[in-house]
Amino acid sequence: MTTPLSTEFCIVRHGETTWNAERRLQGHRNIPLNDLGERQAVAAGRYLAGQHAECPFTRLVSSDLERAARTADLIAAALPGLAPTRQTALRERCYGGFEGLTYEEAQAAYPEAYEAFARRIPAVPMPAGGESLNAFHARVVACLETLAAAHPGERLILVSHGGVLDILNRFARGLALSAPRDFLIPNAGINWLVRRDGQWAIGPWAQTAHLAEVSLDELPG
């Protein structure tokens, strides 16, 4: 439950795409949900409808990229009166020259950049105009803080991407951007954050009981 001094976020990763299943880096590419992804989004909507009945959500905000926007639209269909809005700051990290490539293809095409990517070196940008982890972190955290400040005491749903969820988990826990990931980010998984008295805390993370099938857990989506 929220209080006047707290803002609660339910953050949903978009449903699966064909590129997720192929482990192909999507970044800012507009890739649609596949059939499984559509079913995952509907299942997430059913679960969140139950949460909404217990304690209503006040906002539904999604990335404007197609896979997240479609997931948000399917969730909204289960939550009458809660129309989604789009927020470009909730986009996935821009992977530049890596976009459209599998991990193996990216490593072969850009060996030095891939090494920096694999080692999670925060200041090194992705090739061909992609974002660094530092720039991506600044964008995502600024969006979250702005939403929290604008909606105190409210309960929001955000629909976004694997990389965004990686940033938010690390931000709330104070985990370094360069540290290995020690948490899951499944497609259509449900994740909770709360800002209370100016402090961030993580609630239940990577919830998947609402999904009929296991989601693919690959990070850059």
DRENDO-1510 file (C-alpha; in Angstrom, 1 decimal, always signed):
<recs>
REC; n; res; u; v; w
REC; 1; MET; +0.0; +0.0; +0.0 .
REC; 2; THR; +1.2; +3.5; -0.8 .
REC; 3; THR; +1.2; +6.4; +1.7 .
REC; 4; PRO; +1.3; +10.2; +1.0 .
REC; 5; LEU; +5.1; +9.9; +1.4 .
REC; 6; SER; +5.5; +6.9; -0.9 .
REC; 7; THR; +5.2; +6.1; -4.6 .
REC; 8; GLU; +5.0; +2.5; -5.7 .
REC; 9; PHE; +6.0; +1.3; -9.2 .
REC; 10; CYS; +5.1; -2.0; -10.8 .
REC; 11; ILE; +7.5; -2.4; -13.6 .
REC; 12; VAL; +6.8; -5.0; -16.3 .
REC; 13; ARG; +9.2; -6.1; -19.0 .
REC; 14; HIS; +7.6; -6.4; -22.4 .
REC; 15; GLY; +6.6; -9.8; -23.7 .
REC; 16; GLU; +8.8; -12.0; -25.8 .
REC; 17; THR; +9.8; -11.1; -29.4 .
REC; 18; THR; +11.3; -13.3; -32.1 .
REC; 19; TRP; +14.6; -11.4; -31.6 .
REC; 20; ASN; +14.5; -12.3; -27.9 .
REC; 21; ALA; +14.2; -15.9; -28.8 .
REC; 22; GLU; +17.1; -15.6; -31.2 .
REC; 23; ARG; +19.2; -13.7; -28.6 .
REC; 24; ARG; +19.4; -10.8; -31.1 .
REC; 25; LEU; +20.1; -7.3; -29.7 .
REC; 26; GLN; +17.1; -5.1; -30.2 .
REC; 27; GLY; +18.0; -1.7; -28.6 .
REC; 28; HIS; +15.9; +1.0; -30.3 .
REC; 29; ARG; +14.8; -1.3; -33.1 .
REC; 30; ASN; +11.0; -1.5; -33.3 .
REC; 31; ILE; +10.4; -5.3; -33.1 .
REC; 32; PRO; +6.9; -6.6; -32.5 .
REC; 33; LEU; +5.8; -9.2; -29.9 .
REC; 34; ASN; +5.7; -12.8; -31.1 .
REC; 35; ASP; +2.7; -15.0; -30.4 .
REC; 36; LEU; +4.1; -16.1; -27.0 .
REC; 37; GLY; +4.8; -12.4; -26.2 .
REC; 38; GLU; +1.2; -11.5; -26.9 .
REC; 39; ARG; +0.0; -14.2; -24.5 .
REC; 40; GLN; +2.4; -13.2; -21.9 .
REC; 41; ALA; +1.2; -9.6; -22.0 .
REC; 42; VAL; -2.4; -10.7; -21.7 .
REC; 43; ALA; -1.4; -12.9; -18.7 .
REC; 44; ALA; +0.3; -9.9; -17.1 .
REC; 45; GLY; -2.8; -7.8; -17.6 .
REC; 46; ARG; -5.0; -10.4; -15.9 .
REC; 47; TYR; -2.6; -10.5; -12.9 .
REC; 48; LEU; -2.5; -6.7; -12.6 .
REC; 49; ALA; -6.3; -6.5; -12.8 .
REC; 50; GLY; -6.3; -8.4; -9.6 .
REC; 51; GLN; -3.8; -6.1; -8.1 .
REC; 52; HIS; -5.8; -3.1; -9.3 .
REC; 53; ALA; -8.9; -4.4; -7.6 .
REC; 54; GLU; -7.0; -4.6; -4.3 .
REC; 55; CYS; -5.3; -1.2; -4.5 .
REC; 56; PRO; -5.9; +0.8; -7.7 .
REC; 57; PHE; -3.1; +1.9; -10.0 .
REC; 58; THR; -3.2; +5.5; -11.1 .
REC; 59; ARG; -1.0; +5.6; -14.1 .
REC; 60; LEU; +0.2; +3.3; -16.9 .
REC; 61; VAL; +3.4; +4.5; -18.7 .
REC; 62; SER; +5.4; +2.6; -21.3 .
REC; 63; SER; +8.3; +2.9; -23.5 .
REC; 64; ASP; +7.3; +4.1; -27.0 .
REC; 65; LEU; +9.0; +1.2; -28.7 .
REC; 66; GLU; +6.5; -1.2; -30.3 .
REC; 67; ARG; +7.2; -4.3; -28.1 .
REC; 68; ALA; +6.7; -2.3; -24.9 .
REC; 69; ALA; +3.8; -0.2; -26.2 .
REC; 70; ARG; +1.9; -3.3; -27.4 .
REC; 71; THR; +2.5; -5.0; -24.0 .
REC; 72; ALA; +1.1; -1.9; -22.3 .
REC; 73; ASP; -1.9; -1.8; -24.6 .
REC; 74; LEU; -2.7; -5.4; -23.8 .
REC; 75; ILE; -2.4; -4.7; -20.0 .
REC; 76; ALA; -4.6; -1.6; -20.4 .
REC; 77; ALA; -7.3; -3.8; -21.9 .
REC; 78; ALA; -7.6; -5.5; -18.5 .
REC; 79; LEU; -7.6; -2.2; -16.6 .
REC; 80; PRO; -10.6; -0.1; -17.8 .
REC; 81; GLY; -10.1; +3.6; -17.4 .
REC; 82; LEU; -6.3; +3.4; -17.3 .
REC; 83; ALA; -5.0; +4.5; -20.7 .
REC; 84; PRO; -1.3; +4.1; -21.4 .
REC; 85; THR; +1.0; +7.0; -22.1 .
REC; 86; ARG; +4.3; +6.7; -23.9 .
REC; 87; GLN; +7.7; +7.9; -22.5 .
REC; 88; THR; +10.8; +7.8; -24.7 .
REC; 89; ALA; +13.0; +7.9; -21.7 .
REC; 90; LEU; +11.9; +4.4; -20.8 .
REC; 91; ARG; +13.3; +3.0; -24.1 .
REC; 92; GLU; +15.9; +0.2; -24.1 .
REC; 93; ARG; +19.6; +1.2; -24.2 .
REC; 94; CYS; +20.7; +2.2; -27.7 .
REC; 95; TYR; +23.1; -0.5; -28.8 .
REC; 96; GLY; +24.3; +1.3; -31.9 .
REC; 97; GLY; +26.1; -1.0; -34.3 .
REC; 98; PHE; +25.2; -4.1; -32.2 .
REC; 99; GLU; +21.5; -3.7; -33.0 .
REC; 100; GLY; +20.1; -6.5; -35.1 .
REC; 101; LEU; +23.1; -8.8; -34.3 .
REC; 102; THR; +23.3; -11.8; -32.1 .
REC; 103; TYR; +25.9; -11.8; -29.3 .
REC; 104; GLU; +28.2; -13.9; -31.4 .
REC; 105; GLU; +27.8; -11.6; -34.4 .
REC; 106; ALA; +28.4; -8.5; -32.4 .
REC; 107; GLN; +31.6; -10.0; -30.9 .
REC; 108; ALA; +32.9; -10.9; -34.4 .
REC; 109; ALA; +32.0; -7.5; -35.9 .
REC; 110; TYR; +33.2; -5.3; -33.0 .
REC; 111; PRO; +35.6; -7.2; -30.8 .
REC; 112; GLU; +36.9; -4.3; -28.8 .
REC; 113; ALA; +33.5; -2.8; -28.2 .
REC; 114; TYR; +32.1; -6.2; -27.3 .
REC; 115; GLU; +34.8; -6.8; -24.7 .
REC; 116; ALA; +33.9; -3.4; -23.1 .
REC; 117; PHE; +30.2; -4.4; -23.3 .
REC; 118; ALA; +30.8; -7.9; -21.7 .
REC; 119; ARG; +33.0; -6.3; -18.9 .
REC; 120; ARG; +30.3; -3.7; -18.3 .
REC; 121; ILE; +32.7; -0.8; -18.5 .
REC; 122; PRO; +30.3; +2.1; -17.7 .
REC; 123; ALA; +32.0; +5.0; -19.7 .
REC; 124; VAL; +32.4; +3.2; -23.0 .
REC; 125; PRO; +29.6; +3.8; -25.5 .
REC; 126; MET; +28.3; +1.2; -27.9 .
REC; 127; PRO; +29.7; +1.6; -31.4 .
REC; 128; ALA; +28.1; +3.6; -34.2 .
REC; 129; GLY; +26.3; +6.1; -31.9 .
REC; 130; GLY; +25.1; +3.8; -29.1 .
REC; 131; GLU; +24.8; +4.8; -25.5 .
REC; 132; SER; +27.3; +4.1; -22.7 .
REC; 133; LEU; +26.0; +2.5; -19.5 .
REC; 134; ASN; +26.6; +5.8; -17.7 .
REC; 135; ALA; +24.4; +7.7; -20.2 .
REC; 136; PHE; +21.7; +5.0; -20.1 .
REC; 137; HIS; +21.7; +5.0; -16.3 .
REC; 138; ALA; +21.3; +8.8; -16.2 .
REC; 139; ARG; +18.4; +8.8; -18.6 .
REC; 140; VAL; +16.5; +6.0; -16.9 .
REC; 141; VAL; +17.0; +7.2; -13.3 .
REC; 142; ALA; +16.1; +10.8; -14.2 .
REC; 143; CYS; +12.8; +9.4; -15.7 .
REC; 144; LEU; +12.1; +7.4; -12.6 .
REC; 145; GLU; +12.8; +10.2; -10.2 .
REC; 146; THR; +10.7; +12.6; -12.2 .
REC; 147; LEU; +7.7; +10.3; -12.2 .
REC; 148; ALA; +8.1; +9.7; -8.4 .
REC; 149; ALA; +8.2; +13.4; -7.7 .
REC; 150; ALA; +5.2; +14.1; -9.9 .
REC; 151; HIS; +3.0; +11.4; -8.4 .
REC; 152; PRO; +3.6; +11.1; -4.7 .
REC; 153; GLY; +1.3; +8.6; -3.0 .
REC; 154; GLU; +0.3; +7.0; -6.3 .
REC; 155; ARG; +0.7; +3.5; -7.7 .
REC; 156; LEU; +2.1; +3.4; -11.2 .
REC; 157; ILE; +2.7; +0.6; -13.8 .
REC; 158; LEU; +5.7; +1.1; -16.1 .
REC; 159; VAL; +6.2; -1.2; -19.1 .
REC; 160; SER; +9.8; -1.2; -20.3 .
REC; 161; HIS; +12.8; -3.3; -21.3 .
REC; 162; GLY; +15.4; -5.7; -19.8 .
REC; 163; GLY; +18.2; -3.1; -19.8 .
REC; 164; VAL; +15.9; -0.5; -18.1 .
REC; 165; LEU; +15.0; -3.1; -15.4 .
REC; 166; ASP; +18.7; -3.9; -14.9 .
REC; 167; ILE; +19.4; -0.2; -14.3 .
REC; 168; LEU; +16.5; +0.2; -11.9 .
REC; 169; ASN; +17.4; -2.8; -9.8 .
REC; 170; ARG; +21.0; -1.6; -9.5 .
REC; 171; PHE; +19.9; +1.9; -8.7 .
REC; 172; ALA; +17.6; +0.9; -5.9 .
REC; 173; ARG; +20.1; -1.5; -4.4 .
REC; 174; GLY; +23.2; +0.7; -4.9 .
REC; 175; LEU; +24.8; -2.0; -7.0 .
REC; 176; ALA; +27.6; -0.8; -9.3 .
REC; 177; LEU; +26.9; -0.7; -13.1 .
REC; 178; SER; +30.0; -2.8; -13.6 .
REC; 179; ALA; +29.0; -5.6; -11.2 .
REC; 180; PRO; +27.8; -8.9; -12.6 .
REC; 181; ARG; +24.0; -9.2; -12.7 .
REC; 182; ASP; +22.7; -11.4; -9.8 .
REC; 183; PHE; +19.0; -11.2; -10.6 .
REC; 184; LEU; +16.6; -12.3; -13.3 .
REC; 185; ILE; +14.7; -10.2; -15.8 .
REC; 186; PRO; +12.2; -12.5; -17.6 .
REC; 187; ASN; +9.9; -11.4; -20.4 .
REC; 188; ALA; +6.6; -10.1; -19.0 .
REC; 189; GLY; +7.9; -10.5; -15.4 .
REC; 190; ILE; +6.5; -8.3; -12.7 .
REC; 191; ASN; +8.9; -6.2; -10.6 .
REC; 192; TRP; +8.2; -3.8; -7.7 .
REC; 193; LEU; +10.0; -0.6; -6.5 .
REC; 194; VAL; +8.9; +1.9; -3.9 .
REC; 195; ARG; +10.1; +5.3; -3.1 .
REC; 196; ARG; +9.4; +6.2; +0.6 .
REC; 197; ASP; +10.6; +9.2; +2.4 .
REC; 198; GLY; +13.1; +9.9; -0.4 .
REC; 199; GLN; +14.6; +6.4; -0.3 .
REC; 200; TRP; +14.2; +3.6; -2.9 .
REC; 201; ALA; +13.6; +0.0; -2.0 .
REC; 202; ILE; +13.0; -3.2; -4.0 .
REC; 203; GLY; +9.9; -5.3; -3.5 .
REC; 204; PRO; +9.1; -8.7; -5.1 .
REC; 205; TRP; +11.2; -9.1; -8.2 .
REC; 206; ALA; +10.9; -11.2; -11.4 .
REC; 207; GLN; +7.5; -12.5; -10.5 .
REC; 208; THR; +6.4; -15.1; -13.2 .
REC; 209; ALA; +3.6; -17.1; -11.5 .
REC; 210; HIS; +1.1; -15.4; -13.7 .
REC; 211; LEU; +2.7; -16.8; -16.9 .
REC; 212; ALA; +1.6; -20.0; -18.3 .
REC; 213; GLU; +5.0; -20.6; -19.9 .
REC; 214; VAL; +8.5; -19.8; -18.8 .
REC; 215; SER; +9.8; -16.5; -20.3 .
REC; 216; LEU; +13.1; -16.2; -21.9 .
REC; 217; ASP; +15.6; -14.4; -19.6 .
REC; 218; GLU; +18.1; -12.7; -21.8 .
REC; 219; LEU; +19.2; -9.2; -20.9 .
REC; 220; PRO; +19.4; -6.7; -23.8 .
REC; 221; GLY; +15.8; -6.4; -25.0 .
</recs>
